[in-house]
Amino acid sequence: MPNINNIKKTLVMKKLNMPESVITELGFNDPNYESRHLDFDVLIKMNDLLTVEQKCAVMVRQGCHKVGKMAEESKSWGKKYAEKSLDEKLKILSSEDEGFRLNDDGTISLQTCDVDDNGVARGCHCLKRDYEIQFNSFIEEYPDKAATFSQFHCGCCAGHQKYHLQNKLGVKLRLKSIGTSIVKTDGRKKREFVYEINN
């Protein structure tokens, strides 16, 4: 789930060249700014103020799950196929993961969803917590924001998926867009992230 304080740290990084006016409007120039884990007022403003490219750049840096089992597995996969070419690795991934797809334009699409201990798909973990109640209340109050906001929200998941794909492929990736969103579809569709390969 998005952590506003972490997003603040990302936005004020000069590497992103974020306009000072945006940072000011979000209230992040206030040295005393602190937020609870969820702050919909800030997320609404971010959704309105930032371009798609900027949203992706900010949210992809919020990825969690970069340690533990997933990290060990992706690094192990990368070592196993380290001698393979990029094309060979992409073909292997396509055969192993039905959610992985190489697009005609050279980008990579990845569809994901959470699974329980028995390997059964259970949608997004964000829908299983108190966050769901707050998110649904937000959607009821701002129905016109639902489509873009919920996809923007899933950018933090795109961050950790990017990390593991990079471990496997041995290349740098850039999040280009977020397609479908589990939150947006109330768990009926998987997340879909599109990445560009930076050779």
C-alpha positions as CSV (number, residue, x, y, z in Angstrom):
1,M,0.0,0.0,0.0
2,P,1.2,3.6,-0.7
3,N,3.0,5.1,2.3
4,I,2.7,8.9,2.1
5,N,5.8,9.6,4.0
6,N,7.9,7.5,1.7
7,I,6.2,9.2,-1.3
8,K,7.2,12.5,0.2
9,K,10.8,11.4,0.3
10,T,10.6,10.3,-3.3
11,L,9.0,13.5,-4.6
12,V,11.6,15.8,-3.0
13,M,14.4,13.9,-4.6
14,K,16.0,16.2,-7.2
15,K,16.5,13.3,-9.6
16,L,12.8,13.4,-10.5
17,N,12.9,17.1,-11.4
18,M,9.5,17.6,-9.8
19,P,8.3,21.2,-10.1
20,E,8.6,23.0,-6.8
21,S,5.0,24.2,-7.2
22,V,3.8,20.6,-7.1
23,I,5.7,19.8,-3.9
24,T,4.4,23.0,-2.3
25,E,0.8,22.3,-3.2
26,L,1.1,18.8,-1.7
27,G,2.3,20.4,1.5
28,F,5.6,18.5,1.4
29,N,7.7,21.7,1.8
30,D,6.5,21.9,5.4
31,P,9.3,20.5,7.5
32,N,6.7,19.4,10.1
33,Y,4.6,17.4,7.6
34,E,3.8,13.9,8.9
35,S,1.1,11.7,7.6
36,R,-0.7,8.6,8.7
37,H,-0.2,5.6,6.4
38,L,-3.0,6.6,4.1
39,D,-3.8,10.2,3.2
40,F,-6.4,10.4,0.4
41,D,-6.2,14.2,0.2
42,V,-2.6,13.9,-0.9
43,L,-3.2,11.0,-3.2
44,I,-6.1,12.9,-4.9
45,K,-3.9,15.9,-5.4
46,M,-1.1,13.8,-6.8
47,N,-3.4,12.1,-9.2
48,D,-4.5,15.6,-10.5
49,L,-1.1,17.2,-10.5
50,L,1.2,14.6,-12.0
51,T,1.4,13.2,-15.5
52,V,1.2,9.5,-16.1
53,E,5.0,9.4,-16.5
54,Q,5.5,11.2,-13.2
55,K,3.1,8.9,-11.4
56,C,4.9,5.9,-12.6
57,A,8.3,7.4,-11.7
58,V,7.1,8.1,-8.1
59,M,5.1,5.0,-7.4
60,V,7.5,2.5,-8.9
61,R,10.0,3.6,-6.2
62,Q,7.6,2.6,-3.4
63,G,7.8,-1.1,-4.1
64,C,8.1,-3.4,-1.1
65,H,8.8,-7.2,-0.9
66,K,12.4,-6.7,-2.1
67,V,13.7,-9.1,0.5
68,G,12.7,-12.6,1.6
69,K,11.4,-15.4,-0.4
70,M,10.5,-13.5,-3.6
71,A,13.9,-11.8,-3.7
72,E,15.7,-15.1,-3.2
73,E,13.8,-16.8,-5.9
74,S,14.3,-14.0,-8.5
75,K,18.0,-13.8,-7.8
76,S,18.3,-17.6,-8.0
77,W,16.5,-17.6,-11.3
78,G,18.8,-14.9,-12.6
79,K,21.9,-16.9,-11.6
80,K,20.5,-20.1,-13.1
81,Y,20.1,-18.4,-16.5
82,A,22.9,-15.9,-16.3
83,E,24.6,-17.3,-19.4
84,K,21.5,-17.0,-21.5
85,S,20.8,-14.1,-23.9
86,L,18.1,-11.6,-23.1
87,D,15.9,-13.1,-25.8
88,E,16.4,-16.6,-24.4
89,K,15.5,-15.4,-20.9
90,L,12.3,-13.7,-22.2
91,K,11.3,-16.9,-23.9
92,I,11.9,-18.9,-20.8
93,L,9.9,-16.5,-18.7
94,S,7.0,-16.6,-21.2
95,S,6.9,-20.3,-20.9
96,E,7.0,-20.4,-17.1
97,D,4.7,-17.5,-16.3
98,E,1.4,-17.1,-18.1
99,G,1.2,-13.5,-16.8
100,F,4.4,-12.6,-18.6
101,R,4.2,-11.3,-22.2
102,L,6.7,-9.7,-24.6
103,N,4.8,-7.2,-26.7
104,D,5.3,-6.4,-30.4
105,D,6.8,-3.0,-29.5
106,G,9.5,-4.6,-27.4
107,T,7.9,-3.7,-24.0
108,I,7.1,-6.3,-21.3
109,S,3.6,-6.9,-19.8
110,L,3.2,-8.6,-16.5
111,Q,-0.1,-9.6,-15.0
112,T,-0.1,-10.5,-11.3
113,C,-2.4,-11.3,-8.4
114,D,-1.8,-12.4,-4.8
115,V,-2.3,-16.1,-3.8
116,D,-3.0,-17.7,-0.5
117,D,-0.9,-20.4,1.2
118,N,-2.5,-23.0,-1.1
119,G,-1.7,-21.2,-4.2
120,V,-5.3,-20.0,-4.8
121,A,-5.7,-16.5,-6.3
122,R,-7.2,-14.1,-3.8
123,G,-6.9,-10.8,-5.5
124,C,-5.1,-7.8,-4.1
125,H,-4.0,-7.9,-0.4
126,C,-5.1,-4.2,-0.3
127,L,-8.7,-5.4,-0.6
128,K,-8.4,-7.6,2.4
129,R,-7.6,-5.0,5.0
130,D,-9.1,-1.9,6.5
131,Y,-7.8,-0.1,3.5
132,E,-10.7,-1.5,1.4
133,I,-13.3,0.4,3.5
134,Q,-11.4,3.6,3.2
135,F,-10.8,3.1,-0.5
136,N,-14.5,2.4,-1.2
137,S,-15.5,5.5,0.7
138,F,-13.1,7.5,-1.4
139,I,-14.6,6.0,-4.6
140,E,-18.2,6.9,-3.5
141,E,-17.1,10.5,-2.8
142,Y,-15.0,10.9,-5.9
143,P,-16.5,8.5,-8.5
144,D,-14.8,10.5,-11.4
145,K,-11.4,9.7,-9.9
146,A,-11.8,5.9,-9.6
147,A,-10.3,4.9,-13.0
148,T,-7.0,6.7,-12.8
149,F,-6.5,6.8,-9.1
150,S,-6.8,3.1,-8.5
151,Q,-4.4,2.3,-11.3
152,F,-2.0,4.9,-9.9
153,H,-2.3,3.3,-6.5
154,C,-1.1,-0.1,-7.8
155,G,2.2,1.5,-8.9
156,C,3.8,0.4,-5.6
157,C,3.2,-3.2,-6.6
158,A,4.7,-2.4,-10.0
159,G,7.8,-1.4,-8.1
160,H,8.5,-4.7,-6.4
161,Q,7.6,-6.6,-9.6
162,K,10.1,-4.5,-11.5
163,Y,12.8,-5.3,-8.9
164,H,12.3,-9.1,-9.3
165,L,12.1,-8.9,-13.1
166,Q,15.4,-7.0,-13.2
167,N,17.0,-9.7,-11.0
168,K,15.9,-12.3,-13.5
169,L,16.6,-10.6,-16.7
170,G,19.8,-8.8,-15.7
171,V,18.6,-5.5,-17.4
172,K,17.2,-2.2,-16.2
173,L,13.5,-1.7,-16.7
174,R,11.3,1.4,-16.6
175,L,7.6,1.3,-15.7
176,K,5.8,2.7,-18.7
177,S,2.1,2.3,-17.7
178,I,-0.3,0.5,-15.5
179,G,-3.1,-1.2,-17.3
180,T,-5.8,-3.0,-15.3
181,S,-6.0,-2.8,-11.5
182,I,-7.3,-5.3,-9.0
183,V,-8.5,-2.5,-6.8
184,K,-10.4,-0.8,-9.7
185,T,-12.1,-4.0,-10.7
186,D,-12.9,-5.1,-7.1
187,G,-10.6,-8.1,-7.4
188,R,-12.0,-9.4,-10.7
189,K,-9.0,-8.7,-12.8
190,K,-5.3,-9.0,-12.3
191,R,-2.9,-6.1,-12.1
192,E,-1.1,-5.4,-15.4
193,F,2.1,-3.5,-15.6
194,V,4.0,-2.5,-18.8
195,Y,7.8,-2.1,-18.7
196,E,10.3,-0.8,-21.1
197,I,13.7,-2.4,-21.4
198,N,16.6,0.0,-20.9
199,N,19.6,-1.6,-22.6
